[in-house]
Amino acid sequence: MIYVFKTSVDSKSKLDFANVLIGELLPNAVWNFDLEDCDNILRIESEDEINEIALQNEIFDCIELE
C-alpha cells in the first residue's frame, strides 16, 4: 500500500533525522520525500499499516493526506 503524508521536513538536518527514524520504524518499507512540493510530501510504500501516529516525533510534523 502507498501512504502519502504532508510533513514539515524542510531542511537537510530534518531530512537526515526523518530517514533514520523511518528506517528504524519501517525497515521493510520504501519511502521518499518530495521537498520541492509545497507540502514536503513523504511517500511510503509498505505492506504494514502506517498512520501518522507511528511517525510522530519532536523534529517534524507528519499528517496523512487522503
Long-range contacts (C-beta under 8 A, 24 or more apart in sequence): 1-45, 1-46, 1-47, 1-49, 2-43, 2-44, 2-45, 3-43, 3-44, 3-45, 3-46, 3-50, 3-64, 4-41, 4-42, 4-43, 4-64, 4-65, 5-41, 5-42, 5-43, 5-44, 5-52, 5-55, 5-62, 5-63, 5-64, 5-65, 6-39, 6-40, 6-41, 6-42, 6-62, 6-63, 6-65, 7-33, 7-39, 7-40, 7-41, 7-42, 7-60, 7-61, 7-62, 7-63, 8-40, 8-60, 8-61, 8-62, 9-33, 9-35, 9-40, 9-42, 9-60, 10-35, 10-40, 14-59, 14-60, 17-57, 17-59, 17-60, 18-42, 18-59, 18-60, 21-55, 21-57, 21-59, 22-55, 25-54, 25-55, 26-50, 39-65, 41-65
